[in-house]
Amino acid sequence: MRVREIKENILISNNKKLISWIYVNFSLQNSIGESIHKLNSLKRLERDTVIFAIARMEQIEASYDSSKHIGILVSVIVFLYSIYKVLIPENFVILLLLPLLFFVILNWRRERKVYQAAVYFKRLMLEVKEYQKGN
């Protein structure tokens, strides 16, 4: 992997493309040799690029941290369930809430993957930063 390609993805790509690039290039499905080669490529990045990458990963982490939405989501579901329980027969309530719950779980899983990719890449970049500091 070329340093120029890494730098362009970190500096120019939008968040969606960057996360997709991280999935493809830094997933756990890569062989150990390939992963070491890519880590060595990251070590050749300029310090400013590494710092910028860490900042971007923190920004992505913050925007995809679904834990801050859990309380609101539970409140909305309980509220909707209460309203439907009073106004609509029981079996129909479950039919109305199942698609909502399915959508919420699907969205949570997608956000969780993005969050995990950002955390993983940030951790790699922090290791690179420490390596660069020592050399």
One Martini backbone bead per residue (centre of mass of N, CA, C, O) as a GRO file, in nm:
protein
  135
    1MET     BB    1   0.097   0.037   0.022
    2ARG     BB    2   0.062   0.364  -0.029
    3VAL     BB    3   0.110   0.664   0.118
    4ARG     BB    4  -0.053   0.842  -0.073
    5GLU     BB    5  -0.321   0.686  -0.047
    6ILE     BB    6  -0.356   0.724   0.253
    7LYS     BB    7  -0.348   1.032   0.261
    8GLU     BB    8  -0.589   1.084   0.073
    9ASN     BB    9  -0.802   0.937   0.244
   10ILE     BB   10  -0.766   1.108   0.502
   11LEU     BB   11  -0.789   1.408   0.369
   12ILE     BB   12  -1.033   1.377   0.136
   13SER     BB   13  -1.230   1.194   0.232
   14ASN     BB   14  -1.511   1.109   0.330
   15ASN     BB   15  -1.642   0.934   0.582
   16LYS     BB   16  -1.763   0.702   0.417
   17LYS     BB   17  -1.510   0.638   0.246
   18LEU     BB   18  -1.314   0.598   0.479
   19ILE     BB   19  -1.454   0.360   0.616
   20SER     BB   20  -1.452   0.176   0.371
   21TRP     BB   21  -1.142   0.172   0.345
   22ILE     BB   22  -1.088   0.049   0.621
   23TYR     BB   23  -1.237  -0.215   0.579
   24VAL     BB   24  -1.068  -0.313   0.335
   25ASN     BB   25  -0.757  -0.251   0.458
   26PHE     BB   26  -0.819  -0.307   0.805
   27SER     BB   27  -0.908  -0.584   0.844
   28LEU     BB   28  -0.915  -0.901   1.003
   29GLN     BB   29  -0.893  -1.059   0.712
   30ASN     BB   30  -0.617  -1.010   0.697
   31SER     BB   31  -0.316  -1.084   0.679
   32ILE     BB   32  -0.040  -1.053   0.865
   33GLY     BB   33   0.152  -0.953   0.644
   34GLU     BB   34  -0.038  -0.733   0.535
   35SER     BB   35  -0.074  -0.578   0.802
   36ILE     BB   36   0.226  -0.508   0.841
   37HIS     BB   37   0.260  -0.351   0.579
   38LYS     BB   38   0.043  -0.135   0.648
   39LEU     BB   39   0.173  -0.037   0.909
   40ASN     BB   40   0.437   0.058   0.774
   41SER     BB   41   0.294   0.269   0.601
   42LEU     BB   42   0.187   0.438   0.839
   43LYS     BB   43   0.476   0.508   0.956
   44ARG     BB   44   0.538   0.701   0.687
   45LEU     BB   45   0.381   0.917   0.786
   46GLU     BB   46   0.309   1.213   0.865
   47ARG     BB   47   0.241   1.367   1.157
   48ASP     BB   48   0.001   1.544   1.061
   49THR     BB   49  -0.165   1.311   0.943
   50VAL     BB   50  -0.197   1.151   1.203
   51ILE     BB   51  -0.341   1.370   1.365
   52PHE     BB   52  -0.577   1.403   1.169
   53ALA     BB   53  -0.677   1.109   1.184
   54ILE     BB   54  -0.745   1.111   1.483
   55ALA     BB   55  -0.951   1.341   1.468
   56ARG     BB   56  -1.145   1.202   1.269
   57MET     BB   57  -1.206   0.954   1.444
   58GLU     BB   58  -1.329   1.113   1.678
   59GLN     BB   59  -1.557   1.237   1.513
   60ILE     BB   60  -1.685   0.971   1.422
   61GLU     BB   61  -1.734   0.851   1.696
   62ALA     BB   62  -1.925   1.076   1.799
   63SER     BB   63  -2.142   1.047   1.560
   64TYR     BB   64  -2.164   0.704   1.618
   65ASP     BB   65  -2.263   0.714   1.915
   66SER     BB   66  -2.538   0.528   2.026
   67SER     BB   67  -2.557   0.562   2.343
   68LYS     BB   68  -2.695   0.855   2.339
   69HIS     BB   69  -2.983   0.723   2.218
   70ILE     BB   70  -3.112   0.510   2.405
   71GLY     BB   71  -3.294   0.669   2.602
   72ILE     BB   72  -3.474   0.798   2.388
   73LEU     BB   73  -3.566   0.539   2.250
   74VAL     BB   74  -3.702   0.404   2.489
   75SER     BB   75  -3.904   0.630   2.543
   76VAL     BB   76  -4.048   0.617   2.270
   77ILE     BB   77  -4.138   0.323   2.282
   78VAL     BB   78  -4.301   0.342   2.542
   79PHE     BB   79  -4.492   0.563   2.447
   80LEU     BB   80  -4.607   0.414   2.200
   81TYR     BB   81  -4.707   0.170   2.353
   82SER     BB   82  -4.903   0.320   2.536
   83ILE     BB   83  -5.083   0.437   2.318
   84TYR     BB   84  -5.153   0.168   2.171
   85LYS     BB   85  -5.272   0.021   2.417
   86VAL     BB   86  -5.520   0.215   2.440
   87LEU     BB   87  -5.618   0.236   2.117
   88ILE     BB   88  -5.513  -0.059   2.050
   89PRO     BB   89  -5.492  -0.366   1.999
   90GLU     BB   90  -5.248  -0.583   2.090
   91ASN     BB   91  -5.162  -0.723   1.819
   92PHE     BB   92  -5.122  -0.453   1.664
   93VAL     BB   93  -4.891  -0.334   1.827
   94ILE     BB   94  -4.674  -0.537   1.753
   95LEU     BB   95  -4.689  -0.484   1.445
   96LEU     BB   96  -4.592  -0.183   1.477
   97LEU     BB   97  -4.316  -0.231   1.647
   98LEU     BB   98  -4.139  -0.425   1.480
   99PRO     BB   99  -4.031  -0.234   1.257
  100LEU     BB  100  -3.902  -0.034   1.450
  101LEU     BB  101  -3.707  -0.232   1.586
  102PHE     BB  102  -3.566  -0.325   1.331
  103PHE     BB  103  -3.456  -0.049   1.247
  104VAL     BB  104  -3.295   0.008   1.504
  105ILE     BB  105  -3.109  -0.238   1.496
  106LEU     BB  106  -2.990  -0.191   1.215
  107ASN     BB  107  -2.875   0.091   1.275
  108TRP     BB  108  -2.698   0.013   1.515
  109ARG     BB  109  -2.512  -0.184   1.363
  110ARG     BB  110  -2.401   0.019   1.161
  111GLU     BB  111  -2.290   0.222   1.367
  112ARG     BB  112  -2.104   0.019   1.512
  113LYS     BB  113  -1.912  -0.036   1.274
  114VAL     BB  114  -1.811   0.250   1.240
  115TYR     BB  115  -1.709   0.285   1.528
  116GLN     BB  116  -1.505   0.047   1.524
  117ALA     BB  117  -1.332   0.150   1.289
  118ALA     BB  118  -1.248   0.416   1.423
  119VAL     BB  119  -1.114   0.293   1.672
  120TYR     BB  120  -0.908   0.114   1.528
  121PHE     BB  121  -0.765   0.336   1.359
  122LYS     BB  122  -0.691   0.516   1.595
  123ARG     BB  123  -0.510   0.310   1.735
  124LEU     BB  124  -0.307   0.289   1.508
  125MET     BB  125  -0.232   0.593   1.505
  126LEU     BB  126  -0.127   0.602   1.797
  127GLU     BB  127   0.102   0.402   1.747
  128VAL     BB  128   0.242   0.568   1.530
  129LYS     BB  129   0.292   0.817   1.703
  130GLU     BB  130   0.471   0.672   1.911
  131TYR     BB  131   0.681   0.575   1.710
  132GLN     BB  132   0.761   0.862   1.606
  133LYS     BB  133   0.854   0.971   1.882
  134GLY     BB  134   1.093   0.752   1.914
  135ASN     BB  135   1.229   0.839   1.609
   0.00000   0.00000   0.00000
